[in-house]
Amino acid sequence: MNSNLATQQDVRGICLQNLHEYLLVIHPSANIDRQIKEEKESFSAQYNVSIARKTLPHITVANFLAREDMEDTIIRYLHRICSMQKSFNVALNNYSGFPPHTVYARVQDCQPFKQLAASLKVIDQYVRSNGLPAAHFITHPHLTVARRLEKNVYEKAMFAYSQKTFHADFEVDELVLLKRQNQFEKCRQVSVLKLL
């Protein structure tokens, strides 16, 4: 998506001007954040891939497109939803990958994310009622170590990471709403949403 093109449209004919991509994410605890950043640095050095160190550790819960004038309503919906959602534990267990481009730390139990996605359906209904594409809820939550890898780098890395062990867990007590104008822009924080 390139916001510089005044009349750019996606394949569905939706004008992408003045749209932002919103991401609802979970940040790991400080200790796990540090461990993952170290792993990303190590990955960057070992495989000569700078993108690994550029992204901050997070687990994406949902992403969707919306106009900026919809933001206040979305935030109100999210605060209401999160205030009724209990905090939950996330356990990370070893590494896996999305062939042929992403290496990640696995989230062991996806059930809390499925429950969260179900409660967020109102966001999907709201963006679709405004003529925008459906919200995307992550069904395979993970914490990315490196993405957008060349196939040969991915294969080397997966061979090494399939033999590594990693275990960590943390309590999720808030979600963070981020936004950006296109996939190459750095995300900006919009709101922090506390769970029950």
C-alpha positions as CSV (number, residue, x, y, z in Angstrom):
1,M,0.0,0.0,0.0
2,N,1.5,3.4,-1.0
3,S,-0.4,6.4,0.3
4,N,1.4,8.7,-2.1
5,L,-0.7,7.6,-5.0
6,A,-3.9,9.7,-4.7
7,T,-6.2,7.2,-6.5
8,Q,-4.4,3.9,-5.8
9,Q,-6.9,1.0,-5.5
10,D,-6.4,-2.5,-4.3
11,V,-7.7,-5.5,-6.3
12,R,-11.2,-5.1,-4.7
13,G,-11.4,-1.6,-6.1
14,I,-11.1,0.1,-2.6
15,C,-9.4,3.4,-2.7
16,L,-6.4,3.2,-0.3
17,Q,-5.9,6.9,0.1
18,N,-6.2,8.1,3.7
19,L,-6.3,4.6,5.0
20,H,-4.1,3.3,7.8
21,E,-3.2,-0.2,8.7
22,Y,-4.0,-0.9,12.4
23,L,-2.3,-3.6,14.3
24,L,-3.5,-4.9,17.7
25,V,-0.4,-6.5,19.4
26,I,0.9,-8.0,22.6
27,H,4.3,-7.0,23.9
28,P,6.2,-9.6,25.9
29,S,7.4,-8.9,29.4
30,A,10.7,-6.9,29.7
31,N,12.8,-10.1,30.4
32,I,11.4,-11.9,27.4
33,D,11.6,-8.8,25.2
34,R,15.3,-8.6,26.1
35,Q,15.9,-12.3,25.3
36,I,14.1,-12.1,21.9
37,K,16.0,-8.9,21.0
38,E,19.2,-10.8,21.7
39,E,18.1,-13.7,19.6
40,K,17.2,-11.3,16.8
41,E,20.7,-9.6,17.0
42,S,22.3,-13.0,16.9
43,F,20.2,-14.1,13.9
44,S,21.1,-10.8,12.1
45,A,24.8,-11.4,12.7
46,Q,24.8,-15.1,11.9
47,Y,22.8,-14.9,8.7
48,N,23.6,-11.3,7.7
49,V,19.9,-10.3,7.7
50,S,19.3,-6.7,9.0
51,I,15.5,-6.9,9.1
52,A,15.6,-9.3,12.0
53,R,16.9,-6.6,14.3
54,K,14.6,-3.9,13.0
55,T,11.3,-5.2,14.3
56,L,10.4,-5.1,18.0
57,P,9.3,-8.3,19.7
58,H,5.5,-8.6,19.6
59,I,2.6,-11.0,19.0
60,T,0.1,-9.7,16.5
61,V,-3.5,-10.4,17.5
62,A,-5.3,-8.6,14.6
63,N,-4.8,-6.2,11.8
64,F,-7.2,-4.2,9.7
65,L,-7.5,-1.1,7.5
66,A,-9.5,1.9,8.6
67,R,-9.7,5.6,8.0
68,E,-8.4,7.9,10.6
69,D,-11.8,9.4,11.3
70,M,-12.9,5.9,12.4
71,E,-10.2,5.7,15.1
72,D,-12.1,7.1,18.1
73,T,-14.9,4.7,17.6
74,I,-12.5,1.7,17.2
75,I,-10.7,2.7,20.4
76,R,-13.9,3.0,22.3
77,Y,-14.9,-0.5,21.1
78,L,-11.5,-1.9,22.0
79,H,-11.5,-0.4,25.5
80,R,-15.0,-1.9,26.2
81,I,-13.9,-5.3,24.9
82,C,-10.6,-5.4,26.8
83,S,-12.2,-4.2,30.0
84,M,-14.2,-7.4,29.9
85,Q,-11.4,-9.7,28.9
86,K,-9.4,-11.5,31.6
87,S,-5.6,-11.3,31.5
88,F,-4.0,-14.6,30.4
89,N,-0.6,-16.4,30.3
90,V,1.4,-16.9,27.1
91,A,3.9,-19.7,27.0
92,L,6.6,-19.7,24.3
93,N,8.0,-23.1,23.4
94,N,10.8,-23.6,20.9
95,Y,11.0,-22.4,17.4
96,S,9.2,-23.0,14.1
97,G,8.7,-21.3,10.8
98,F,6.5,-20.3,7.9
99,P,8.2,-21.6,4.8
100,P,10.0,-20.1,3.0
101,H,10.4,-16.8,4.8
102,T,9.8,-16.5,8.6
103,V,11.4,-18.0,11.8
104,Y,9.5,-17.5,15.0
105,A,9.1,-18.6,18.6
106,R,6.0,-20.8,19.0
107,V,3.0,-19.8,21.2
108,Q,2.1,-23.0,22.9
109,D,-1.6,-22.4,23.6
110,C,-3.7,-20.6,21.0
111,Q,-7.0,-20.8,22.9
112,P,-6.8,-17.4,24.6
113,F,-6.2,-15.8,21.2
114,K,-9.2,-17.5,19.7
115,Q,-11.4,-16.2,22.5
116,L,-10.0,-12.8,22.0
117,A,-10.6,-12.9,18.3
118,A,-14.2,-13.9,18.9
119,S,-14.8,-10.9,21.2
120,L,-13.2,-8.6,18.6
121,K,-15.7,-9.5,15.8
122,V,-17.4,-6.1,16.4
123,I,-14.3,-4.4,15.0
124,D,-14.6,-6.5,11.9
125,Q,-18.3,-5.6,11.5
126,Y,-17.5,-1.9,12.0
127,V,-14.7,-1.8,9.4
128,R,-16.7,-3.8,6.9
129,S,-19.8,-1.6,7.4
130,N,-17.6,1.3,6.2
131,G,-16.8,-0.5,3.0
132,L,-13.4,-1.7,4.0
133,P,-11.9,-5.3,3.9
134,A,-12.6,-7.7,6.7
135,A,-10.3,-7.5,9.8
136,H,-7.7,-10.3,9.9
137,F,-7.5,-12.1,13.2
138,I,-4.3,-14.1,13.8
139,T,-5.2,-17.8,14.2
140,H,-1.5,-18.9,14.5
141,P,-0.1,-16.5,17.1
142,H,3.7,-16.4,17.2
143,L,6.6,-14.1,18.1
144,T,8.8,-13.4,15.0
145,V,12.5,-13.8,15.2
146,A,13.1,-13.0,11.5
147,R,10.9,-12.5,8.5
148,R,11.1,-11.8,4.7
149,L,14.0,-14.2,4.5
150,E,15.4,-15.5,1.2
151,K,14.5,-19.2,0.8
152,N,18.1,-20.4,1.2
153,V,18.6,-18.3,4.4
154,Y,15.3,-19.6,5.8
155,E,16.3,-23.2,5.1
156,K,19.7,-22.8,6.9
157,A,18.1,-21.0,9.8
158,M,15.3,-23.5,10.2
159,F,17.8,-26.4,10.3
160,A,19.7,-24.6,13.1
161,Y,16.6,-23.4,15.0
162,S,14.9,-26.8,14.9
163,Q,17.7,-28.0,17.2
164,K,17.5,-25.1,19.6
165,T,15.3,-24.9,22.7
166,F,13.5,-21.9,24.1
167,H,10.9,-21.8,26.9
168,A,9.5,-18.7,28.4
169,D,6.1,-17.4,29.7
170,F,4.6,-14.1,30.6
171,E,1.3,-12.6,31.7
172,V,-0.7,-10.6,29.2
173,D,-2.5,-7.7,30.9
174,E,-2.7,-5.3,28.1
175,L,-3.0,-5.0,24.3
176,V,-1.5,-2.2,22.3
177,L,-3.1,-0.6,19.2
178,L,-0.6,0.6,16.6
179,K,-1.0,2.2,13.2
180,R,1.0,2.9,10.1
181,Q,0.2,4.3,6.6
182,N,2.0,1.4,4.8
183,Q,3.8,-1.8,5.5
184,F,7.2,-0.1,5.2
185,E,6.5,2.7,7.7
186,K,7.3,2.4,11.3
187,C,4.3,1.7,13.5
188,R,3.1,4.5,15.9
189,Q,1.3,3.7,19.2
190,V,-2.3,4.8,19.3
191,S,-3.6,3.3,22.5
192,V,-2.9,0.9,25.4
193,L,-5.8,-1.3,26.3
194,K,-5.8,-2.8,29.8
195,L,-7.4,-6.2,30.3
196,L,-9.5,-7.1,33.3
